[in-house]
């Protein structure tokens, strides 16, 4: 639970902000303290602290000029999705040399949404404290924070996941092979370890370069002409070059999901879905993929 300390000098006020933790859990309170060292007299409409969520997504726009030439460009759109304000001071006159030290609690929205760190779809949060100064420049401090995706929200169906994404074990089939693939835990967790169990059944011997494992996250901007991207979050190999005999083969493996905010999430203009690929890499031939859906949370605290 990393804490956060930040300072800022803004329009006559030296700000100090201390946050107990900057990875926040939906439905709980964010606790911290603010210190204001006032250097200039200020008449304010009050002091408000807020959690602010901003969504960003990419899509393509096509234009045709007067000569009939068509061009396409990528557009990044931004929307302030949520703002959860708490008033810490009413309309107040602050005097030069004055110090205000204030504890605060800010509610984290019970459904998030969770932070998402991708290119075609992104969800960012910040904690902002601001003195509203009429007919002048507002004095403020802001810091980035993370809102986490709890396991509970995924299991409760708040976020739609694919049919077998939360199953501890699921089956898959491809040309000439079937597989059962299980994980502990499920959902997988950002920054957390996992273990896996793989059983492959083959109808005939397969000449392979390797059996490669990949955790992939598909990110999509769910708007007209929205862009998509596939992020390979984790890769491992179960074996080198050789022949895989016909029959049943069992493997165990372990890994750790990278500490990057790529949870299973559904936003107004974007979503993510995760899948685990077992790739039977063959020389000079198409590589069969045994694929099962998985889900990714960003905290197991709830």
Residue pairs with C-beta under 8 A, 6 or more apart in sequence:
1 20
1 21
1 23
2 21
2 22
2 23
3 18
3 19
3 20
3 21
3 22
4 17
4 18
4 19
4 21
4 22
4 143
4 145
5 16
5 17
5 18
5 19
6 15
6 16
6 17
6 141
6 143
7 14
7 15
7 16
7 17
7 141
8 14
8 15
8 17
8 140
8 141
9 15
10 139
10 140
10 141
11 40
11 133
11 136
11 137
11 138
11 139
12 38
12 39
12 40
12 42
12 139
13 36
13 37
13 38
13 39
13 40
13 42
13 94
13 131
13 139
14 36
14 37
14 39
15 34
15 35
15 36
15 129
15 139
15 140
15 141
16 34
16 35
16 37
17 32
17 33
17 34
17 35
17 127
17 129
17 141
17 143
18 32
18 33
19 30
19 31
19 32
19 127
19 143
19 145
20 30
20 31
20 32
21 30
22 143
22 144
22 145
22 146
23 145
23 146
23 147
23 148
23 299
24 30
24 51
24 108
24 125
24 145
24 146
24 147
24 148
25 108
25 147
25 148
25 150
25 299
25 301
25 302
26 108
26 109
26 110
26 111
26 112
26 114
26 147
26 148
26 150
26 153
27 108
27 109
27 110
27 302
28 107
28 108
29 105
29 106
29 107
29 108
30 51
30 105
30 106
30 107
30 108
30 127
30 145
31 103
31 104
31 105
32 103
32 104
32 106
32 127
33 101
33 102
33 103
33 104
34 47
34 49
34 88
34 100
34 101
34 102
34 104
34 129
34 141
35 99
35 100
35 101
35 102
36 47
36 94
36 99
36 100
36 101
36 102
36 131
37 99
38 94
38 95
38 96
38 97
38 98
38 99
38 100
39 96
39 97
40 96
41 93
41 94
41 95
41 96
42 93
42 94
42 131
42 133
42 136
42 139
43 93
43 94
43 133
43 134
44 89
44 91
44 92
44 93
44 94
44 131
44 132
44 133
44 134
45 91
45 132
45 133
45 134
46 87
46 88
46 89
46 90
46 91
46 92
46 131
46 132
47 87
47 88
47 89
47 92
47 102
47 129
47 130
47 131
47 132
48 85
48 86
48 87
48 88
48 129
48 130
48 132
49 85
49 86
49 88
49 104
49 106
49 127
49 128
49 129
49 130
50 83
50 84
50 85
50 86
50 106
50 127
50 128
50 129
50 130
51 82
51 83
51 84
51 106
51 107
51 108
51 109
51 125
51 126
51 127
51 145
51 147
52 80
52 82
52 83
52 84
52 125
52 126
52 127
52 128
53 80
53 81
53 82
53 83
53 109
53 113
53 123
53 124
53 125
53 147
54 78
54 79
54 80
54 81
54 123
54 124
54 125
54 126
55 78
55 79
55 81
55 121
55 122
55 123
55 267
55 268
55 269
55 270
56 76
56 77
56 78
56 79
56 121
56 122
56 123
56 124
57 76
57 77
57 120
57 121
57 122
57 221
57 223
57 226
57 267
57 269
57 270
58 74
58 75
58 76
58 77
58 119
58 120
58 121
58 221
58 226
58 227
59 74
59 75
59 77
59 221
59 223
59 224
59 225
59 226
59 227
60 72
60 73
60 74
60 75
60 225
60 227
61 72
61 73
61 75
61 225
62 70
62 71
62 72
62 225
63 70
63 71
63 72
63 73
64 70
64 71
65 71
74 227
77 269
79 268
79 269
81 113
81 123
81 267
81 268
82 109
84 106
84 107
84 108
84 109
86 104
86 105
86 106
86 107
88 102
88 104
88 129
89 100
89 102
94 100
94 131
106 127
108 147
109 147
111 153
111 158
112 147
112 148
112 149
112 153
112 265
113 123
113 147
113 265
113 266
113 267
114 123
114 147
114 148
114 149
114 261
114 263
114 265
114 298
115 123
115 124
115 125
115 146
115 147
115 148
115 261
115 263
115 298
116 122
116 123
116 219
116 261
116 262
116 263
116 265
116 267
116 270
116 272
117 260
117 261
117 262
118 217
118 219
118 229
118 231
118 262
118 272
119 219
119 229
120 219
120 220
120 221
120 226
120 227
120 228
120 229
120 270
121 219
121 220
121 221
121 267
121 269
121 270
121 271
121 272
122 270
123 265
123 267
123 270
124 144
125 144
125 145
125 146
125 147
126 142
126 143
126 144
126 145
127 142
127 143
127 145
128 140
128 141
128 142
129 140
129 141
129 142
130 138
130 139
130 140
131 138
131 139
131 140
132 138
133 139
146 261
146 298
148 263
148 297
148 298
148 299
148 301
149 159
149 190
149 263
149 264
149 265
149 296
149 297
149 298
149 299
150 297
150 298
150 299
150 300
150 301
150 302
151 187
151 189
151 297
151 299
151 300
151 302
152 302
153 159
154 161
154 166
154 187
154 264
154 295
154 297
155 166
159 264
159 265
159 266
160 266
161 264
161 273
161 293
161 295
162 273
162 293
163 293
164 170
164 292
164 293
165 187
165 264
165 273
165 274
165 293
165 294
165 295
166 186
166 187
166 295
167 186
168 182
168 183
168 184
168 186
169 180
169 181
169 182
169 183
169 197
170 180
170 181
170 182
170 292
170 293
171 178
171 179
171 180
171 181
171 292
172 178
172 179
172 180
172 181
172 278
172 290
172 291
172 292
173 179
173 290
174 280
174 288
174 289
174 290
175 288
176 202
176 203
176 204
176 206
176 288
177 200
177 201
177 202
177 203
177 206
177 280
177 288
177 290
178 200
178 201
178 290
179 198
179 199
179 200
179 201
179 278
179 290
179 292
180 197
180 198
180 199
181 196
181 197
181 198
181 276
181 278
181 290
181 292
182 196
182 197
182 198
183 194
183 195
183 196
183 197
183 276
183 294
184 194
184 195
184 196
185 192
185 194
185 300
186 294
186 295
187 264
187 294
187 295
187 296
187 297
188 194
188 215
188 257
188 274
188 294
188 295
188 296
188 297
189 257
189 296
189 297
189 298
189 299
189 300
190 257
190 258
190 259
190 260
190 261
190 262
190 263
190 296
190 297
190 298
190 299
191 256
191 257
191 258
191 259
191 298
192 256
192 257
192 300
193 254
193 255
193 256
194 254
194 255
194 256
194 257
195 252
195 253
195 254
196 213
196 252
196 253
196 254
196 255
196 276
197 250
197 251
197 252
198 213
198 238
198 250
198 251
198 252
198 253
198 278
199 248
199 249
199 250
199 251
200 211
200 244
200 248
200 249
200 251
200 278
200 290
201 247
201 248
201 249
202 244
202 245
202 246
202 247
202 249
203 246
204 246
205 243
205 244
205 245
205 246
206 243
206 244
206 280
206 282
207 242
207 243
207 244
207 282
207 283
208 239
208 241
208 242
208 243
208 244
208 280
208 281
208 282
209 240
209 241
209 281
209 282
209 283
210 237
210 238
210 239
210 240
210 241
210 281
211 237
211 238
211 239
211 244
211 251
211 278
211 279
211 280
211 281
212 235
212 236
212 237
212 238
212 277
212 278
212 279
212 281
213 234
213 235
213 236
213 237
213 238
213 253
213 255
213 276
213 277
213 278
213 279
214 232
214 234
214 235
214 276
214 277
214 279
215 232
215 233
215 234
215 235
215 255
215 257
215 274
215 275
215 276
215 277
215 294
216 230
216 231
216 232
216 233
216 274
216 275
216 276
216 277
217 230
217 231
217 233
217 262
217 272
217 273
217 274
217 296
218 228
218 229
218 230
218 231
218 272
218 273
218 274
218 275
219 228
219 229
219 230
219 231
219 262
219 270
219 271
219 272
220 226
220 227
220 228
220 270
220 271
220 272
220 273
221 227
221 228
221 269
221 270
222 267
222 269
222 270
222 271
223 269
226 269
226 270
231 262
233 257
233 258
233 260
233 262
233 274
234 255
234 256
234 257
234 258
236 253
236 255
238 251
238 253
244 280
257 296
261 298
262 272
262 274
262 296
263 272
263 296
263 297
263 298
264 272
264 273
264 274
264 295
264 296
264 297
265 271
265 272
272 296
273 293
274 293
274 294
274 295
274 296
275 291
275 292
275 293
275 294
276 291
276 292
276 293
276 294
277 289
277 290
277 291
278 289
278 290
278 291
279 287
279 288
279 289
279 290
280 287
280 288
280 289
280 290
281 287
282 288
